[in-house]
Amino acid sequence: MSKGKVLVIGSNATKIEVRGGGTGNTGQYLNETVIPVLAVIEAGYDVVLATPNGSKPHIDEASRAAEHFGGDQAAFDRAEAFFAGDPAMNQVRTLRSVIDDGLENYAAVFVPGGQAPVVDLMQDPDVGEILRFFHAHAKLTALLCHGPIALAAAMPAAREFRAALIAGDTAKAAALAKGWQYAGYKMTIFSNSEEKVIEDNILHAEMYFHVVDALQTAGGVVTITAIDFEPHVIEDRELITGQNPRSDHLVGAKLVQALDRAFASA
């Protein structure tokens, strides 16, 4: 018997805008999606995957490597097989259908990373509606790597906030973020120095804005590790955020612990 349901919000983005015009390839990271999801399932919870348009999230090819699984080829193969074949990863719903069926049916929401959420989730109105509900009801909200940028969607003017960041108008972005539900929360997200590694070696271009700067502009209290790519997770009230791909197991563990505490007190 299931202990409860966890909503996993996936991205449909496959391209991200870069400075100078054009786009780079993007998507969700495989390990950031599968590792926490498997932890939740193995702990006795059901998972529902939903995306803005109801199609399966695209996995960033840069994440399809054993190095993101501690060099364990067998673990990587299991993750690939799970994402490709497990019903939990293939019975994808639209975010709107999940909202219409009732968000009270979910014990937690989880947003994986990869750069894709920077494109669609941070400005998606359905993501915003979901986050506002979860915040208002103090329901567990976990996000990993670039995933925490989706918190911006809770703003009424999320689309305009993102546009101001792209335009480099920090003052306008800060004004648009006034009243943001997560202002003053302690959180973490993929660091600027970690992002430079991706820009230099994978995108071969610069992003229009960095996600640390975006959350700080919105009023988030962001902390990052002194050493790049060290696992790092912050919990503040109902919010659980992980900094980078190597925080995948830790985010999964923290989410399960919080779910189990909530289940025990229910």
PAMARPA-193471 format. One record per residue (C-alpha): residue in one letter; y, x, z; residue number from 1. Coordinates in nm, 4 decimals. Each point is the difference from the previous one (the first is absolute). Layout:
BEGIN
- res,v,u,w,n
- A,Y,X,Z,NUM
...
***
This chain:
BEGIN
- res,v,u,w,n
- M,0.0000,0.0000,0.0000,1
- S,0.3421,0.1354,-0.0970,2
- K,0.2489,0.0896,0.2721,3
- G,0.2873,-0.0951,-0.2297,4
- K,0.1664,0.0693,-0.3327,5
- V,0.2208,0.2862,-0.1106,6
- L,0.2262,-0.0383,-0.3016,7
- V,0.0215,0.3091,-0.2205,8
- I,0.3062,0.0014,-0.2255,9
- G,-0.0542,0.1997,-0.3174,10
- S,0.2448,0.1088,-0.2665,11
- N,-0.0150,-0.0795,-0.3710,12
- A,0.2286,0.2888,-0.0997,13
- T,-0.1277,0.2601,-0.2467,14
- K,0.3321,0.1730,-0.0842,15
- I,0.2923,0.1224,0.2103,16
- E,0.3550,0.0739,-0.1166,17
- V,0.1089,0.3653,0.0139,18
- R,0.3340,0.1778,-0.0263,19
- G,0.1157,0.0676,-0.3520,20
- G,-0.1605,-0.3147,-0.1339,21
- G,-0.3572,-0.0908,-0.0750,22
- T,-0.2863,-0.0504,0.2402,23
- G,-0.2890,0.1793,0.1639,24
- N,-0.3498,-0.1284,0.0616,25
- T,-0.0629,-0.1530,0.3400,26
- G,-0.2335,-0.2274,0.1956,27
- Q,-0.1658,-0.0350,0.3387,28
- Y,-0.1880,0.2896,0.1547,29
- L,-0.3746,-0.0554,0.0200,30
- N,-0.0546,0.1476,0.3458,31
- E,0.3045,-0.1772,0.1444,32
- T,-0.1421,-0.3299,-0.1192,33
- V,-0.3702,0.0391,0.0710,34
- I,-0.0149,0.2025,0.3249,35
- P,0.2020,-0.2437,0.2166,36
- V,-0.1599,-0.3023,-0.1683,37
- L,-0.3501,0.1281,0.0728,38
- A,0.0983,0.0666,0.3628,39
- V,0.1157,-0.3605,0.0345,40
- I,-0.3116,-0.1411,-0.1652,41
- E,-0.2357,0.2175,0.2050,42
- A,0.1762,-0.1222,0.3157,43
- G,-0.0950,-0.3585,-0.0861,44
- Y,0.3072,-0.1336,-0.1784,45
- D,0.0233,-0.1601,-0.3431,46
- V,0.2409,0.1329,-0.2597,47
- V,0.1961,-0.1960,-0.2621,48
- L,0.1662,0.2050,-0.2751,49
- A,0.3067,-0.1505,-0.1633,50
- T,0.2593,0.1290,-0.2452,51
- P,0.3203,-0.1417,-0.1501,52
- N,-0.1683,-0.1145,-0.3224,53
- G,-0.3570,-0.0368,0.1257,54
- S,-0.1448,0.2829,-0.2072,55
- K,-0.1825,0.2924,0.1571,56
- P,0.2185,0.2916,0.1116,57
- H,0.0112,0.3068,-0.2206,58
- I,-0.1282,0.3203,0.1608,59
- D,0.2119,0.3104,-0.0620,60
- E,-0.2142,0.2516,-0.1878,61
- A,0.1447,0.2761,0.2178,62
- S,-0.1870,-0.1515,0.2946,63
- R,-0.3386,-0.0053,-0.1713,64
- A,-0.1199,0.3279,0.1488,65
- A,-0.2248,0.1110,0.2841,66
- E,0.2887,0.2028,0.1468,67
- H,0.1456,-0.3271,0.1296,68
- F,-0.3247,-0.0573,0.1896,69
- G,-0.0048,0.3329,0.1802,70
- G,-0.1812,0.1613,-0.2915,71
- D,-0.2987,-0.2300,0.0570,72
- Q,-0.1301,-0.0969,-0.3453,73
- A,-0.2383,-0.2589,0.1445,74
- A,0.2848,-0.1702,0.1878,75
- F,0.2079,-0.0045,-0.3177,76
- D,-0.2911,-0.1478,-0.1972,77
- R,-0.0485,-0.2714,0.2640,78
- A,0.3687,-0.0877,-0.0154,79
- E,-0.0089,-0.0223,-0.3788,80
- A,-0.3069,-0.2228,0.0126,81
- F,0.1522,-0.2220,0.2705,82
- F,0.3256,-0.0510,-0.1894,83
- A,-0.1823,-0.0594,-0.3278,84
- G,-0.2708,-0.2326,0.1219,85
- D,0.0525,-0.1531,0.3420,86
- P,0.1093,-0.3663,0.0011,87
- A,0.2726,0.0817,0.2544,88
- M,0.1729,0.2131,-0.2643,89
- N,-0.0650,-0.2296,-0.2959,90
- Q,0.0654,-0.3545,0.1190,91
- V,0.3735,0.0560,-0.0303,92
- R,0.2479,-0.2778,0.0743,93
- T,0.3678,-0.0448,-0.0672,94
- L,0.2322,0.0485,0.2945,95
- R,0.1373,-0.3481,-0.0616,96
- S,-0.3434,-0.1627,0.0309,97
- V,-0.0541,0.1790,0.3313,98
- I,0.3362,-0.1247,0.1277,99
- D,-0.0734,-0.3546,-0.1143,100
- D,-0.3371,0.0000,0.1783,101
- G,0.1637,0.1009,0.3291,102
- L,0.0895,0.3433,0.1391,103
- E,-0.1030,-0.1122,0.3474,104
- N,-0.3580,0.0575,-0.1184,105
- Y,0.0507,0.3793,0.0100,106
- A,-0.0148,0.2344,0.2969,107
- A,0.1707,0.2908,-0.1770,108
- V,0.1454,0.1227,-0.3264,109
- F,-0.0550,0.3460,-0.1500,110
- V,0.1889,0.1693,-0.2839,111
- P,-0.1523,0.3183,-0.1518,112
- G,0.2075,0.2733,-0.1611,113
- G,0.0296,0.1981,-0.3141,114
- Q,0.3453,-0.0214,-0.1580,115
- A,-0.0700,-0.3449,-0.1471,116
- P,0.1531,-0.2055,0.2875,117
- V,0.3343,0.1700,-0.0744,118
- V,-0.0014,-0.1835,-0.3337,119
- D,-0.1056,-0.3560,0.0778,120
- L,-0.0884,-0.0742,0.3622,121
- M,0.3308,0.1118,0.1535,122
- Q,0.1866,-0.2637,-0.2006,123
- D,-0.2619,-0.2735,-0.0313,124
- P,0.1110,-0.3348,0.1492,125
- D,-0.3542,-0.1014,0.0973,126
- V,-0.0504,0.3284,0.1861,127
- G,0.3274,-0.0729,0.1764,128
- E,-0.1155,-0.3474,0.1021,129
- I,-0.3273,0.1382,0.1341,130
- L,0.1698,0.2758,0.1993,131
- R,0.2574,-0.2357,0.1491,132
- F,-0.2816,-0.2298,0.1159,133
- F,-0.1999,0.2858,0.1505,134
- H,0.3085,0.1389,0.1715,135
- A,0.1050,-0.3365,0.1394,136
- H,-0.3496,-0.0557,0.1422,137
- A,-0.0476,0.3620,0.1192,138
- K,-0.3098,0.0337,-0.2185,139
- L,-0.1343,0.3489,-0.0705,140
- T,0.1608,0.1663,-0.2994,141
- A,-0.1423,0.3343,-0.1176,142
- L,0.1287,0.2097,-0.2905,143
- L,-0.0985,0.3437,-0.1268,144
- C,0.1746,0.2861,-0.1834,145
- H,0.2451,-0.1618,-0.2473,146
- G,-0.1217,-0.3409,0.1198,147
- P,0.2654,-0.0333,0.2744,148
- I,0.2689,-0.0292,-0.2692,149
- A,-0.1361,-0.3535,-0.0519,150
- L,0.1714,-0.0888,0.3300,151
- A,0.3247,-0.0105,-0.1982,152
- A,-0.1261,-0.3182,-0.1652,153
- A,0.0731,-0.1884,0.3227,154
- M,0.3726,0.0298,-0.0823,155
- P,0.1555,-0.3052,-0.1698,156
- A,0.1555,0.2346,-0.2587,157
- A,-0.2947,0.2357,-0.0447,158
- R,0.0396,0.0242,-0.3771,159
- E,0.3684,0.0848,0.0314,160
- F,-0.0777,0.2512,0.2768,161
- R,-0.2390,0.1847,-0.2308,162
- A,0.2524,-0.0080,-0.2850,163
- A,0.2665,0.1504,0.2274,164
- L,-0.2388,0.2815,0.0975,165
- I,-0.0698,0.0741,-0.3675,166
- A,0.3748,0.0032,-0.0677,167
- G,0.0512,0.2447,0.2862,168
- D,0.2288,-0.2445,0.1832,169
- T,-0.1162,0.0573,0.3576,170
- A,0.2887,-0.1941,0.1519,171
- K,-0.0817,-0.3098,-0.2040,172
- A,-0.3709,0.0336,0.0832,173
- A,0.0798,0.0218,0.3719,174
- A,0.2216,-0.3078,-0.0232,175
- L,-0.2730,-0.1948,-0.1804,176
- A,-0.2503,0.0975,0.2723,177
- K,0.2057,-0.1458,0.2860,178
- G,-0.2186,-0.2276,0.2129,179
- W,-0.3252,0.1630,-0.1187,180
- Q,-0.2821,-0.1074,0.2290,181
- Y,-0.1324,0.3545,0.0474,182
- A,0.3318,0.1707,0.0774,183
- G,-0.0453,0.2058,0.3170,184
- Y,-0.3794,0.0163,-0.0361,185
- K,-0.1629,0.3409,0.0267,186
- M,-0.1911,0.0724,-0.3192,187
- T,-0.1179,0.2689,-0.2390,188
- I,-0.0427,0.0289,-0.3758,189
- F,-0.0732,0.2631,-0.2682,190
- S,0.2464,0.2827,0.0623,191
- N,0.2556,0.1427,-0.2422,192
- S,-0.1726,0.3404,-0.0015,193
- E,-0.3375,-0.1626,-0.0671,194
- E,0.1600,-0.2009,-0.2801,195
- K,0.1279,0.3198,-0.1597,196
- V,-0.3610,0.1176,-0.0352,197
- I,-0.0771,-0.3177,-0.1955,198
- E,0.3174,0.0260,-0.2071,199
- D,-0.0661,0.3640,-0.0903,200
- N,-0.3737,-0.0154,-0.0607,201
- I,-0.0870,-0.3564,-0.1049,202
- L,0.3086,-0.1896,-0.1168,203
- H,0.1750,0.3090,-0.1413,204
- A,0.3206,-0.1913,0.0633,205
- E,0.2184,-0.1127,0.2904,206
- M,-0.0047,-0.3462,0.1515,207
- Y,0.3272,-0.1892,0.0174,208
- F,-0.0212,-0.0185,0.3787,209
- H,-0.2287,0.1178,0.2756,210
- V,-0.1672,-0.2494,0.2290,211
- V,0.0988,0.1725,0.3263,212
- D,0.3650,-0.0304,-0.0995,213
- A,-0.0491,-0.3646,-0.0975,214
- L,-0.1475,-0.1019,0.3356,215
- Q,0.2625,0.1968,0.1917,216
- T,0.2763,-0.1659,-0.2024,217
- A,-0.1508,-0.3374,0.0906,218
- G,0.0015,0.0854,0.3709,219
- G,-0.3523,0.1247,0.0615,220
- V,-0.0507,0.2772,0.2576,221
- V,-0.2089,0.2317,-0.2183,222
- T,-0.1852,0.3064,0.1263,223
- I,-0.2184,0.2349,-0.2017,224
- T,-0.2241,0.2962,0.0777,225
- A,0.1299,0.3571,0.0034,226
- I,-0.2925,0.0949,-0.2251,227
- D,-0.0511,-0.1810,-0.3302,228
- F,-0.3134,-0.2103,-0.0450,229
- E,-0.1012,0.0088,0.3658,230
- P,-0.1348,-0.3381,0.1195,231
- H,0.2711,-0.1978,0.1784,232
- V,0.0080,-0.3630,0.1150,233
- I,0.2666,-0.1864,0.1974,234
- E,-0.0490,-0.3298,0.1812,235
- D,0.3001,-0.2092,0.1062,236
- R,-0.0558,-0.3570,0.1108,237
- E,-0.2030,-0.1724,-0.2755,238
- L,0.0726,0.2758,-0.2533,239
- I,-0.2415,0.2832,-0.0860,240
- T,0.1128,0.2571,-0.2575,241
- G,-0.1722,0.3113,-0.1347,242
- Q,0.1823,0.2855,-0.1714,243
- N,-0.2235,0.1320,-0.2747,244
- P,-0.3428,-0.0145,-0.1696,245
- R,-0.1622,0.2004,0.2784,246
- S,0.1023,-0.2678,0.2500,247
- D,-0.2525,-0.2415,-0.1559,248
- H,-0.2718,0.0222,0.2690,249
- L,0.2551,-0.0064,0.2816,250
- V,0.1762,-0.3106,-0.1328,251
- G,-0.3372,-0.1718,-0.0375,252
- A,-0.0967,0.0904,0.3558,253
- K,0.3341,-0.1089,0.1488,254
- L,-0.0121,-0.3295,-0.1898,255
- V,-0.3545,-0.0729,0.1185,256
- Q,0.0929,0.0820,0.3610,257
- A,0.2991,-0.2343,-0.0169,258
- L,-0.2070,-0.2738,-0.1646,259
- D,-0.2684,0.0324,0.2647,260
- R,0.2596,-0.0251,0.2771,261
- A,0.1410,-0.3148,-0.1566,262
- F,-0.3501,-0.1449,-0.0535,263
- A,-0.0983,0.0695,0.3626,264
- S,0.3103,-0.1751,0.1331,265
- A,-0.0274,-0.3010,-0.2285,266
***
